[in-house]
Amino acid sequence: MWGDGGHWDMEDIRRWRTWRDGGYKEVEDTGRRWRISRDGGSRGQPGKGRGGPGAVEATPGVTAASPQVQKVMPNDSFYFSIVRDPATLAESAFAYYRAVAPAFRRAPSLASFVASPGRFYQPGLRGNHYARNLLWFDFGLPPVAPGDRRAVAEAVAEVERAFAMVLLAEHFDESLVLLREALCWPEEAVASFPHNGRPRGAVPRLSPGQLARLRAWNALDWALYGHLNRSFWRRAAAFGSARMAAEVARLRRRREALARRCFRGGGPLPGPAIADGRLRPFQPARGGAAILGYALKAGLEAGEREACARMATPELHSVPQFPRLSYGFCPPPI
């Protein structure tokens, strides 16, 4: 969820992409991972590590600290990730992953699931990781009992050791400001657009009781989120509130100008209204609100059209482009 509910009536933000000088930067709260170089180019050189010197990795997994990752990443890599309030994340997952999570499919409605999630949830079933402690799963943390405070604290501490920064989905603009500061990026490096959102009116408003029940059901996520939330705001306080407000306002003005220049209607549209299949976002199989995407304005010049299209392309269509952008080649067809 973005700030106060959405600069463009967006409330369900899963992934953001920025683009500069031919390189993508992706941040996402559902388990995918992209690697970029600090100059924004995402062009690793053979023999210098797959991420190139001084790489940056946005990842939701503590796998960032694993030996397998360390073998291919430079020693000075900067790892960052993102978290979201487990209650709103759970509601979003119910809408987006209902077709693939048995616990969600069995529940006749969101209200029924929230009232008694244990009735519908069976651990170990394929897809049910979406239905409980999704953040914990995505970070690759070990299964522990929520009441085991010592084990929970050790797992949370491991996340903080592995990541130089953890962003907040609810305050993504503030997160981008802090990320830009930490990496010495120019302002244009974090000009970005939200993806996989829903219209404001399509997002159920959870009651205080429902929020509390979802946080209790996702107790491990709530412990992790609470700790990282406090760490984030300590960093923001050190940055300065007046400076933060000015930076956020400037970022939003830049985004609005880019949207007016790039997109038909100046913002997101329901997926079914986007004629270009390469820009149309995935639509969940179980119905519900249309996932929003972007349609390019007519008349854009070739270079500008390419830059706008890259920022508008959904992740399922953009993944095949990464080998070419990162390493200068296209993978063979499968």
N, C-alpha and C positions, 0 to 999 in steps of 0.2 A: 504494500500500500504506500502510495507516494504522498508524503506530507499530510495535508489536510483533506485528502480524498481525491486529489487529481487535478493537475493543472489543465488537462484536457478531458476532464470527466473520466479519468482513469483511476481505478481503485485496485486493480489486480496486476501488479507489475512483477514479472518473473525474471525478465532479462533486459539488460541494457546493452547497447552496442555503441561505441564511438569509432570513428574512422579518421585517420590522418595519414597522408603520404603513402597510401596504398596498404596500410596495416590496420587490422581490426583490434579493438579492445572490447572484450565481452565480459560482463559481470552478470551472474545468474544465480538464482537461489534454489535450483532444482537438481543440481548434481553434475552439470557438465563443466568442462574445464578448457580454457584456452590460454595459450602462452604467447607473449609478445615481447619485443625488445624495448629497452628503455627509450630508444629514439622513435618509437611508434612504428617502426618499419616491419617488424616481425620477419626479418630475413636472416635466419641462422646461417652461418658459414660452415661448410664441411670442416671437420677437425676441430671446431671450437665449441662443441656442445650443440645440441639440437636447438636450443633456444638462443644461441649466439651469446656473445659476451654481455654481461650485465642484463640478464633476462628478468622479466617480470611475469609472474604466474598468478592468475586469478583462479582460485580453486576452492570448493567447499570441503575438500577432504584433507584430513591430517596425513593422507598419503603424500602430501608435500614434503614431509619429513622422512619418508621411507627411503631405504637404500636404492630402490629402483628409480625413484625420481632423482635422487642426488646424483646418480650415475650420468644422467643426461642433462642436468641443469648446471649452469655455472655456479661457482661457490658464492658469488655475491648476488644471487637471485633474490628478488623481493617478492614474497608470497602474500597475497591478500585474498580475502573471501568476503562473504556477505551473509547476514542472518536476518530473520524476520520474526515478528511476534508469532509464537506457535499457534495462537488462536486463529488469527487471520490467515496464517499459512495453512492451517487445517481446513478452513472453509474453502480456500482457494483450491487446495488439493482435491477436496470432495467434488468440486465442480469440474476440474480439469482432468482428473484421473479416475473418474467414477467407472469408466468402462474397463479399467485394467486392475482395479483394487477390489478383491472380493468383499472386503468389509464394507466398502461404499456401495457396491452393487446390491448387497443384501438389505441395506437400509432403505426403507421406502421414501425417506426424505432426509434432508440435512437435519431438521429438527429432531427426527427420531434418532439419528446417529448421535447427535450431541447429548440427547437425554440419557442414552445408555449405550455408549460405544462398545462396551464389553459384550453385549448381546450379539454383535455382528462381527466382531474381530476374532480371528484365529491366527495366532502367531505362526510364522513359518510358511504360510501360503504365499505363492508367487504373487507379487504386486501389493501385498499388505504392508510392505515397508512404507508405502505412501500414507498409511492410515494411522501411524503412531510414531512419534519421535522421529520425524523425517529429517530434521536438522542433524540429530545424533547419528543417524544412518549415513547421511551424506558426508559427514565429517569422518566417517570410518572409525568411530569410537567404539570401544568394546561394550558388550551388553553388561550392564550393571543394574542392581536394584535401585530404584529411585531413593529408597530410604538409606542406602549406604552412602552417607555423606562424604566419607573419606574417598571412596572410589569415584564418586561424582566429581569431587574437587580435583582429584588427580587428573581425570580426563579433561576437565575444563582447562586446567593449567597446561596440559599438553597442547591444546589448541592455541593458547596464547604464546607458547614457545615456538610453535611452528609458523605462525603468521605474524608478519610485521604490522598488519592492520586488518581489522574486520569491520566492514561497512554495515550500515543499517538500512534495510529496504524502506522503512517508514520515513527515513530522512536521507533520501538518496542524493539530493542536491548537496546537502551539507557533507555527505560522504565523499562526493566527487571533489569538492573543494579541498578536503583534507588529503585525499589521495593525490591530487595534483600538487599540493604543497610538498608532500613526502617524496614525490618522484621528480620534482622540479620540472613538471610538464608545463607547456604553454597553455593558455586558455582554450585554444581551439582543440587541444587534445581530448578534452572532456565534454565537448559539445556533442550531445547524444539524444537519443529518443527512446522512450519506453516501448517494449514489445510485449505481446501476449496479454494485453489488458482487456478489461470488459467495460462497457458503458457504466457510468455511475449508478443509474437506476437498476441495473441488473445484478448488483452485488448485494446480497442479503445483509441487513444490519443486525448484528448479533447483540443480544441483550447482555447486561453485565453478568447475569447468571450463566449464560451460554459461554461467554468469554472465560469465566472462571472454570467451568467444567472442562472446556477444551484445554486450558492450561494445565489443569490437574491430570487429564488423560495423557498429555504430552509433558509429563513432569520433568523428564530428562532435558527435553528441549527448553523448557521454561527456566531451568537452572542455568543452562548454557547461555541462553539469550540474556537473562538478567545480568550475568557477570560481564558479558561482552558489551551489553548496552552501557553499563557503568563505565567500562574502560573507554568506550567511544566518547562519552560526554566529558570525561576527564581530558581527553585529547582536544575536544572542541573548546573546552574552557581555556586551555592553554593557548589555543589559536586566537581567542578573543571574540566576544559576542558581536561587537560592532563591525569588526573586520569580516566575520562570518556572514552577517546580514548583507554587507555590501557585495561580497563575492557571490553569494547565492543569487542576489538580484541581477548581477551582471550575467551570470550563467543562464538564468531564465530568459533574459532579454536576447541573448545570443541564440538560444534554442528556438524562441518564437520567431526570430528573423529567419533562421534556417528553415523552419517548418513552412513559413509563408513562401519562401523561395522554392522549396522542393516539392511540396505535397499539395495535391488537389484538396481544397477545403482548408488548407492550413493546419491539418492535424490528422488524427487517426480516423479510419472508417471501419464499419463492420466488414468482416472478411468476405461475406457473399457479395458485397458491393464492389470488390476489387477485381477487375477483369483480368489483369495480368496474373496468371497462375504462379509465376515466379515470386510474386510479392504477396500472394494470398496466404495468410497464416493458417496453420492447422486448426481444425474445428473439432472439439470433442465429440465422440460418437454418441454419447447419451443425451444430446440436445443441450438445453440451457442457453445462456446468452452467447451471442456470436463473439468470437475473439477478434479484437480489433487489429488492423494493420494499416498500411499506407499505400496510396496510389500516387504516382508521380504526376506532376503538372505537365501539360502539353507544352511543347515549344522550348524545352530546356536544350542548351547546347550540349554537344557530345560529352565533354569533360565534366560539366556540371551534372549532367544526367547520370553518368557513371558514379560519381561521388554520392549523389542523393540515393541512387538505387542500392548502393552498398549499405547505406544506413537504414534503408527500408526493408531489406531482404530478410525474411524469417529464417530462423536458425536451420530448419530442415533443408532449405534450399541453398544456404550459404556454406554449409560444411564442406562440400566438394571443392570450394574455391580456396580453402586454406592451404593445401599443399602448394598450389601455384603461387599464392601471395607470400607464403613463408619461405619456400625453398626453390621457387622458380620452375616447378614442373607440375604436370597434372598426373594423377594416379591412373593406372590402366583401368579400363572398365571391368566390373566384377560380373 
